[in-house]
Amino acid sequence: MHDLDHDHPDGGLTEDLSTLQRRRALRWLAGAGVLSLLGCGGGGDAATTSSATGTSASDTSTSTTSPTTSSSCAVIPTETNGPYPADGTSALNALLLSGIVRSDIRSSFAGASAVAAGVPLTVTLTLVNTNASCASLAGHTIYVWHCDQAGRYSLYSSGVTGENYLRGVQATDSNGQVTFTTIFPACYAGRWPHIHVEVYPTLALATSVANVSKTTQIAMPEAACYEVFASSGYSASVANFNQISLATDNVFSDGATLETPTISGSVSAGYAIALTIGIAG
């Protein structure tokens, strides 16, 4: 269904990595105020053309809302669930599969066996009630899914339609938290690297998008993206990441502050991200 031809035109991967390095240097110089001292004008590196079409870029934002606040709490924006949710939006529904409730989502389940390779990533999400001074919301359920190291979505993309990895469900604990073990998602053409999230009122209701109470997305932190995509296995992401920014992404372009997690770690040790998800509970 999806052509995953990740060729690198012109200078190839070496040129793309060089572009990434230049962008990182420019970003550091800008943060240090050096560019203004140099009188640097407009115009950056020319966008590197990529032939990667591994996943559709039709992840358009259909219902993004501006953050609303209650006291000091903020409701996370509502975003599209995208074209690959497997949540009952179409005939595909991973939520009905035995084994979907799990913390480590790197492997396929329910008869499928592939394991997604990539830089390890731990995702901790804390669900809070913005109508109650951000009190923790225990007993709700969170479904997460994202693309693999090659930019493919299990159940949908060519080569992995028979797999269901990088999808999982968990109920929030007494602190309103869930923690997933996964891999750092790739950057596919047309989208900033991201993780999809759906919140359900209870585990029993986490069987169909018809019962969802919040749909949103997590924007992967920029600095870590540079580091990960320069590592082994993520070559197809390099050119794609060179051509996208939060400002041009069709989901995060209206602001991603509430959707960007804190992050720690490294490529060698793996990364850990944490995000508080505020809903009007």
Number of C-alpha atoms within 10 A of each C-alpha: 12 14 15 18 12 19 15 20 14 12 11 15 17 13 16 27 20 14 19 21 15 14 16 16 12 15 14 13 15 14 11 11 11 13 15 12 10 9 8 11 8 5 6 10 10 9 14 20 15 24 17 20 20 21 26 19 15 11 18 17 18 13 14 17 13 12 15 14 15 14 10 8 21 22 24 26 25 22 23 18 24 18 16 22 27 24 21 15 15 11 8 14 16 21 22 15 12 10 14 20 20 14 17 17 23 23 17 21 18 12 11 12 13 15 16 21 15 22 22 19 23 21 21 18 20 20 28 25 20 24 17 14 13 22 16 21 23 19 19 22 27 28 24 21 26 26 26 25 23 23 25 27 28 25 19 20 21 16 15 16 13 16 22 29 27 25 29 24 27 23 24 22 17 11 14 21 24 22 21 22 18 28 24 30 28 30 30 30 24 20 25 28 28 23 19 21 23 23 25 24 19 18 18 11 15 25 18 16 22 12 14 19 16 22 21 22 27 24 19 23 17 15 11 17 19 19 14 24 25 20 15 10 15 20 24 28 27 29 30 26 26 22 18 19 16 17 13 14 20 19 26 25 13 15 15 18 13 18 21 20 21 13 18 14 14 15 18 10 11 16 20 21 19 16 18 22 27 26 23 18 16
